[in-house]
Amino acid sequence: MKKFFGNLVIILSLLLVSLVAIPWNNLSQWWGLTVPVLSDNELYIKAGIGGLMLIFGIIFLIVANREHRNYGHVTPKTAGAAFLPMWSYAIAGLIYALVIMLFVYSHTGSQSDLMILAGVGFVLLNVMVFGHMMSAGFRKQRNLGRVLLFILLFELMALAMGAAYFMRMIVISDQFYASMYTYLYIGVLGVTLILAIVHIIIVKSKSKKRSEEVELEAEIDSIRETRPAAVSQAQPKGTKKSQPVVTQAHDGKKTMIVSKEQTIVSGEQNLDPTQMLYEDVAVDPEFSKTTNQEKQVSSIEYYIEKPKMFKPLDPTFDQLVEYVRELPQVVTKIADEKITFYVDRRPFLVLMNYGNYYRMAFKYELEKGIRLIIKYPTISKNKSSRDELWFKANNYGDLPKEVVYQIVKSAYDNVNA
């Protein structure tokens, strides 16, 4: 429902701000329309549209901050619904001012009018370019940074409407304004609608056409057809439909793809690895209990070297797994006691539980990863992966909670960008 209202707000905002960019100087040009209420109150109505855009922005700003507070991230749709209405309104107001100034300069040809025209055009270009850059960072900001960007958007709206008011009430007279031929400007509505449709198509093409579970089941069906020996775990009667998808390869090894509806609780049960559906991350041998028994905490040397290493885990392993699975479009794979998380088939995090501590392998920016290594001795470069951007960490309770969540969030953003 939230996604539906986000799309509705974006499309409605684009159509309304298109009306702001169009001069309503002589409505009779458009198929003989005569609506004095509109033409006589043009600036008031356009200011009212601005107020509506401000309300849309405030509502979705609250939603965005709540998402970040509860989940540590903001969905692109929520961020777009909070940012786009006010930003597009500022652009539309400056376009309206630019059109009037261009008409004035075309009749006067004065240098002063040319300078004003160039100034409005320069401001419009900056709002478009830097606003696009702001939109990319709006979703990734913390709540305070997002509020500050929102205030900046409000100031841009005020600047645009101030420029529009100045051009309409000060620069151009009523008679001169009415003589503008703006019949073709109605096409702005059509162009805006086409751009909105293209935007939706592009966004949809980048997202999955179907839900994760349906896509995985279809893929497994194709595996069954091409591999006669492949079997699927039967679903017991009376259970819910959203069971984990377990596939068995010809060599008897298993991989489990877990849907978001399933609960993952760490335990002692082991599953063997397979490469049937998703590529495995090449992590160091320590991410295997079977090959790492001699390095477990039962070693007396281990306790002698680090007698006070273990502390209460915050977050716990299960809490961290649940947090990662709440991120949009994340697919969970359990294999060889490891839990690997993917976005669009690209892995970004591997977790393994050892009871009183757990291990993480994560994809991270090189510079940020080096800073983590310098600051936290339990974080190091993951040597087994060819990619230079994979790191690993052992959390014995010494890693701060916010650092653990920030590692996960940054790894997710690097893959999902």
C-alpha positions as CSV (number, residue, x, y, z in Angstrom):
1,M,0.0,0.0,0.0
2,K,2.8,2.4,0.9
3,K,4.5,1.7,-2.5
4,F,1.2,2.4,-4.3
5,F,0.7,5.7,-2.6
6,G,4.4,6.6,-3.3
7,N,3.8,6.0,-7.0
8,L,0.6,7.9,-6.9
9,V,2.2,10.9,-5.2
10,I,5.1,11.0,-7.7
11,I,2.8,10.8,-10.8
12,L,0.3,13.3,-9.4
13,S,3.1,15.7,-8.4
14,L,4.7,15.6,-11.9
15,L,1.3,16.4,-13.5
16,L,0.5,19.3,-11.1
17,V,4.0,20.9,-11.4
18,S,3.6,20.8,-15.2
19,L,0.7,23.2,-14.7
20,V,3.0,25.5,-12.7
21,A,5.5,25.7,-15.6
22,I,2.7,26.7,-18.1
23,P,1.7,30.4,-18.3
24,W,-2.0,30.8,-18.0
25,N,-1.9,34.1,-19.7
26,N,-4.7,33.5,-22.2
27,L,-6.7,30.3,-21.8
28,S,-8.8,31.1,-24.9
29,Q,-5.8,29.9,-26.9
30,W,-6.5,26.4,-25.7
31,W,-9.6,25.3,-27.6
32,G,-11.5,28.4,-26.6
33,L,-11.4,27.9,-22.9
34,T,-12.7,30.8,-20.8
35,V,-12.2,30.2,-17.1
36,P,-11.7,33.6,-15.4
37,V,-11.3,32.0,-12.0
38,L,-8.1,30.2,-13.2
39,S,-6.6,33.1,-15.2
40,D,-7.4,35.7,-12.6
41,N,-5.9,33.7,-9.7
42,E,-3.0,32.0,-11.5
43,L,-0.3,32.7,-8.9
44,Y,-2.6,31.8,-6.0
45,I,-3.5,28.5,-7.5
46,K,0.2,27.7,-8.3
47,A,1.1,28.6,-4.8
48,G,-1.5,26.2,-3.6
49,I,0.0,23.5,-5.7
50,G,3.3,24.3,-4.0
51,G,1.6,23.9,-0.6
52,L,0.3,20.5,-1.6
53,M,3.8,19.5,-2.7
54,L,5.1,20.6,0.7
55,I,2.5,18.5,2.4
56,F,3.5,15.4,0.3
57,G,7.1,16.0,1.2
58,I,6.5,16.3,4.9
59,I,4.3,13.2,5.0
60,F,6.9,11.0,3.3
61,L,9.8,12.6,5.1
62,I,8.2,11.3,8.3
63,V,7.8,7.9,6.8
64,A,11.4,7.9,5.5
65,N,12.8,8.8,9.0
66,R,10.6,6.2,10.6
67,E,11.9,3.6,8.1
68,H,15.5,4.6,8.9
69,R,14.9,4.5,12.6
70,N,13.2,1.0,12.5
71,Y,15.2,-0.7,9.8
72,G,18.3,1.3,9.3
73,H,17.5,2.2,5.7
74,V,15.0,4.0,3.5
75,T,13.4,2.5,0.5
76,P,13.9,4.3,-2.9
77,K,10.1,4.7,-3.4
78,T,9.7,6.5,0.0
79,A,12.7,8.7,-0.6
80,G,11.4,9.6,-4.1
81,A,8.0,10.5,-2.8
82,A,9.6,12.8,-0.2
83,F,12.1,14.5,-2.5
84,L,10.6,14.6,-6.0
85,P,7.4,16.7,-5.4
86,M,9.3,19.7,-3.9
87,W,12.3,19.5,-6.2
88,S,10.1,19.3,-9.4
89,Y,8.0,22.2,-8.1
90,A,11.1,24.3,-7.8
91,I,12.2,23.4,-11.3
92,A,8.7,24.2,-12.7
93,G,8.6,27.6,-11.0
94,L,12.0,28.6,-12.5
95,I,10.9,27.4,-15.9
96,Y,7.8,29.6,-15.6
97,A,10.0,32.6,-14.7
98,L,12.5,31.7,-17.6
99,V,9.7,31.6,-20.2
100,I,8.4,35.0,-19.2
101,M,11.9,36.5,-19.2
102,L,12.6,35.0,-22.6
103,F,9.5,36.6,-24.0
104,V,10.4,39.9,-22.5
105,Y,13.9,39.8,-23.9
106,S,12.8,38.8,-27.3
107,H,10.9,42.1,-27.5
108,T,13.2,44.4,-25.7
109,G,16.7,43.0,-26.5
110,S,18.2,45.0,-23.7
111,Q,21.4,43.9,-22.0
112,S,19.9,44.1,-18.5
113,D,17.1,41.7,-19.5
114,L,19.7,39.4,-21.1
115,M,21.6,39.3,-17.8
116,I,18.4,38.5,-15.9
117,L,17.5,35.8,-18.4
118,A,21.0,34.3,-18.1
119,G,20.8,34.4,-14.3
120,V,17.5,32.6,-14.2
121,G,18.8,30.0,-16.6
122,F,21.9,29.5,-14.6
123,V,19.9,29.0,-11.3
124,L,17.6,26.5,-13.1
125,L,20.5,24.5,-14.4
126,N,22.1,24.3,-11.0
127,V,18.8,23.3,-9.3
128,M,18.4,20.5,-11.9
129,V,22.0,19.2,-11.7
130,F,22.7,19.5,-8.0
131,G,19.1,18.5,-7.2
132,H,19.7,15.2,-9.0
133,M,22.9,14.7,-6.9
134,M,20.9,15.5,-3.8
135,S,18.2,13.0,-4.7
136,A,20.8,10.2,-4.8
137,G,22.1,11.1,-1.3
138,F,18.7,11.9,0.2
139,R,17.9,8.2,0.8
140,K,21.3,7.4,2.3
141,Q,21.3,10.3,4.8
142,R,20.7,9.9,8.5
143,N,17.5,11.4,9.7
144,L,19.1,14.8,10.7
145,G,20.8,15.1,7.3
146,R,17.6,14.2,5.5
147,V,15.7,16.9,7.5
148,L,18.4,19.5,6.5
149,L,18.1,18.5,2.8
150,F,14.3,18.9,3.2
151,I,14.8,22.4,4.5
152,L,17.0,23.2,1.5
153,L,14.3,21.9,-0.8
154,F,11.8,24.2,0.9
155,E,14.2,27.2,0.3
156,L,14.5,26.3,-3.4
157,M,10.7,26.2,-3.7
158,A,10.5,29.6,-2.1
159,L,13.2,30.9,-4.4
160,A,11.4,29.6,-7.5
161,M,8.1,31.0,-6.5
162,G,9.8,34.3,-5.7
163,A,11.3,34.4,-9.1
164,A,8.0,33.5,-10.7
165,Y,6.2,36.2,-8.8
166,F,8.8,38.8,-9.7
167,M,8.6,38.1,-13.4
168,R,4.8,38.0,-13.5
169,M,4.0,41.0,-11.3
170,I,7.0,43.3,-11.7
171,V,8.8,42.6,-15.0
172,I,5.8,42.0,-17.4
173,S,2.6,44.0,-17.6
174,D,-0.8,42.3,-17.7
175,Q,-1.5,43.4,-21.3
176,F,2.0,42.2,-22.4
177,Y,1.6,38.9,-20.6
178,A,-1.8,38.3,-22.2
179,S,-0.2,38.7,-25.7
180,M,2.1,35.7,-25.2
181,Y,1.3,32.8,-27.5
182,T,1.5,29.7,-25.3
183,Y,-0.8,27.3,-27.1
184,L,2.0,24.7,-27.6
185,Y,2.9,24.8,-23.9
186,I,0.1,22.5,-23.2
187,G,2.4,19.8,-24.5
188,V,4.4,20.0,-21.3
189,L,1.7,17.9,-19.7
190,G,2.1,15.2,-22.3
191,V,5.9,15.3,-22.1
192,T,5.8,15.0,-18.3
193,L,3.4,12.0,-18.5
194,I,5.7,10.3,-21.0
195,L,8.7,10.9,-18.8
196,A,6.9,9.6,-15.8
197,I,6.0,6.4,-17.7
198,V,9.5,6.0,-18.9
199,H,10.8,6.4,-15.3
200,I,8.4,3.7,-14.1
201,I,9.5,1.4,-16.9
202,I,13.2,1.9,-16.1
203,V,12.6,1.3,-12.4
204,K,10.6,-1.8,-13.0
205,S,13.2,-3.2,-15.4
206,K,15.8,-2.9,-12.6
207,S,13.6,-4.6,-10.1
208,K,12.4,-8.2,-10.2
209,K,9.3,-8.8,-12.3
210,R,8.0,-11.3,-9.8
211,S,8.5,-12.0,-6.1
212,E,11.6,-13.8,-5.0
213,E,9.8,-17.0,-4.1
214,V,8.1,-17.3,-7.4
215,E,11.3,-16.7,-9.3
216,L,13.2,-19.3,-7.3
217,E,10.5,-21.9,-7.7
218,A,10.4,-21.4,-11.4
219,E,14.2,-21.8,-11.5
220,I,14.0,-25.0,-9.5
221,D,11.4,-26.3,-11.9
222,S,13.8,-25.8,-14.7
223,I,16.5,-27.6,-12.8
224,R,14.2,-30.5,-12.3
225,E,13.5,-30.8,-16.0
226,T,17.2,-30.7,-16.9
227,R,18.4,-32.9,-14.0
228,P,16.4,-36.0,-13.6
229,A,18.2,-36.9,-10.4
230,A,17.3,-33.7,-8.7
231,V,14.6,-34.0,-6.1
232,S,12.7,-31.5,-3.9
233,Q,11.9,-31.8,-0.3
234,A,8.2,-32.7,0.1
235,Q,6.0,-30.3,2.0
236,P,4.2,-31.8,5.0
237,K,0.4,-31.5,5.1
238,G,-0.9,-28.7,7.3
239,T,2.2,-26.5,6.9
240,K,2.2,-23.0,5.3
241,K,3.1,-22.7,1.7
242,S,6.0,-20.4,2.3
243,Q,8.4,-23.2,3.2
244,P,12.2,-23.1,2.6
245,V,13.1,-24.2,-0.9
246,V,15.5,-27.2,-0.6
247,T,17.1,-28.6,-3.7
248,Q,19.2,-31.7,-3.9
249,A,21.9,-32.0,-6.6
250,H,23.0,-35.2,-8.3
251,D,25.8,-35.5,-5.8
252,G,23.4,-35.6,-2.9
253,K,24.4,-32.1,-1.5
254,K,21.8,-29.6,-0.5
255,T,21.2,-25.9,-0.7
256,M,18.4,-24.1,1.1
257,I,16.9,-20.8,-0.2
258,V,14.8,-19.3,2.6
259,S,11.9,-16.9,1.9
260,K,11.3,-13.8,4.0
261,E,8.3,-15.4,5.7
262,Q,10.5,-18.1,7.2
263,T,12.2,-17.7,10.5
264,I,15.9,-18.5,10.8
265,V,17.1,-19.6,14.2
266,S,20.7,-20.6,14.6
267,G,21.3,-24.2,15.7
268,E,23.5,-27.3,15.3
269,Q,22.0,-28.6,12.1
270,N,24.4,-28.6,9.2
271,L,23.8,-28.4,5.4
272,D,26.3,-29.3,2.7
273,P,27.2,-26.7,0.1
274,T,26.1,-26.7,-3.6
275,Q,26.5,-24.3,-6.5
276,M,23.3,-25.0,-8.2
277,L,21.5,-21.7,-7.8
278,Y,23.7,-19.0,-6.4
279,E,27.5,-18.6,-6.5
280,D,29.3,-19.2,-3.3
281,V,31.6,-16.6,-1.8
282,A,35.2,-17.7,-1.5
283,V,35.7,-17.2,2.2
284,D,38.7,-18.3,4.3
285,P,38.8,-21.8,5.7
286,E,37.9,-20.5,9.1
287,F,34.3,-20.2,7.8
288,S,33.9,-24.0,8.2
289,K,33.4,-25.8,11.5
290,T,34.5,-29.1,10.0
291,T,38.0,-27.8,9.0
292,N,38.4,-25.5,12.0
293,Q,37.8,-27.7,15.0
294,E,41.4,-27.3,16.2
295,K,40.9,-23.6,16.4
296,Q,37.7,-23.7,18.6
297,V,37.5,-22.1,22.0
298,S,38.2,-25.4,23.7
299,S,41.9,-24.8,23.2
300,I,43.7,-23.8,26.4
301,E,46.0,-21.6,24.5
302,Y,43.0,-19.7,23.2
303,Y,41.9,-18.8,26.7
304,I,45.4,-17.9,27.8
305,E,46.0,-15.5,25.0
306,K,42.6,-13.8,25.1
307,P,41.1,-14.5,28.6
308,K,38.5,-11.6,28.4
309,M,37.6,-11.7,24.8
310,F,34.0,-12.9,24.9
311,K,31.3,-10.4,25.9
312,P,27.5,-10.3,25.5
313,L,26.7,-10.1,21.8
314,D,24.8,-7.0,20.6
315,P,23.3,-7.7,18.2
316,T,23.1,-11.4,18.6
317,F,23.5,-13.6,15.6
318,D,19.8,-14.2,15.2
319,Q,19.0,-10.5,15.5
320,L,21.6,-9.7,12.9
321,V,20.2,-12.3,10.5
322,E,16.7,-11.0,11.0
323,Y,17.9,-7.4,10.3
324,V,19.6,-8.4,7.1
325,R,16.6,-10.3,5.8
326,E,14.4,-7.2,6.3
327,L,16.4,-5.3,3.7
328,P,14.5,-5.0,0.4
329,Q,15.1,-7.7,-2.3
330,V,17.5,-9.7,-0.1
331,V,17.6,-13.5,-0.8
332,T,18.9,-15.8,1.9
333,K,20.9,-19.0,1.2
334,I,21.9,-21.5,3.9
335,A,24.7,-23.9,2.9
336,D,27.6,-25.5,4.7
337,E,26.6,-23.9,8.0
338,K,27.0,-20.5,6.4
339,I,24.3,-18.0,5.7
340,T,24.9,-16.0,2.5
341,F,22.8,-12.9,1.5
342,Y,22.3,-11.8,-2.1
343,V,20.7,-8.9,-3.9
344,D,20.0,-9.6,-7.6
345,R,22.2,-12.7,-7.3
346,R,25.1,-10.7,-6.1
347,P,26.4,-11.7,-2.6
348,F,27.2,-9.0,-0.2
349,L,27.4,-10.7,3.3
350,V,28.3,-14.2,4.7
351,L,27.5,-15.0,8.4
352,M,28.5,-18.0,10.5
353,N,27.5,-18.7,14.1
354,Y,29.9,-20.1,16.7
355,G,27.6,-19.6,19.7
356,N,29.5,-17.1,21.9
357,Y,30.8,-15.3,18.8
358,Y,30.1,-15.1,15.1
359,R,32.0,-14.4,11.9
360,M,31.2,-12.0,9.0
361,A,32.5,-11.8,5.5
362,F,31.3,-8.6,3.8
363,K,31.8,-6.6,0.6
364,Y,33.0,-3.1,1.5
365,E,34.6,-0.1,0.0
366,L,38.4,-0.4,0.1
367,E,39.1,2.8,1.9
368,K,36.4,2.2,4.5
369,G,37.6,-1.4,5.0
370,I,41.1,-0.3,5.7
371,R,39.9,2.2,8.3
372,L,37.9,-0.6,10.0
373,I,41.1,-2.8,10.0
374,I,43.1,0.0,11.6
375,K,40.4,0.7,14.3
376,Y,39.3,-2.9,15.1
377,P,41.8,-5.7,15.4
378,T,39.2,-8.4,14.8
379,I,38.5,-7.1,11.3
380,S,40.9,-8.1,8.4
381,K,41.1,-8.6,4.7
382,N,39.4,-11.8,3.4
383,K,42.3,-13.4,1.5
384,S,40.3,-16.2,-0.1
385,S,38.2,-13.9,-2.3
386,R,39.7,-12.6,-5.5
387,D,37.8,-9.3,-5.1
388,E,39.8,-6.8,-3.2
389,L,36.6,-5.4,-1.6
390,W,35.8,-8.4,0.6
391,F,36.7,-8.2,4.3
392,K,36.0,-10.5,7.3
393,A,35.3,-9.8,11.0
394,N,35.0,-11.9,14.2
395,N,32.5,-10.4,16.6
396,Y,33.3,-11.5,20.2
397,G,31.1,-8.8,21.6
398,D,33.8,-6.1,21.2
399,L,32.4,-4.6,18.0
400,P,29.9,-1.8,18.7
401,K,26.3,-2.4,17.7
402,E,26.2,0.6,15.4
403,V,29.4,-0.6,13.6
404,V,28.0,-4.0,12.9
405,Y,24.8,-2.5,11.5
406,Q,26.8,0.0,9.5
407,I,28.9,-2.7,8.0
408,V,25.8,-4.6,6.9
409,K,24.1,-1.5,5.5
410,S,27.2,-0.3,3.6
411,A,27.7,-3.8,2.1
412,Y,24.1,-3.9,1.0
413,D,24.2,-0.4,-0.5
414,N,27.4,-1.2,-2.4
415,V,25.6,-4.1,-4.1
416,N,22.2,-2.4,-4.4
417,A,23.5,0.9,-5.8
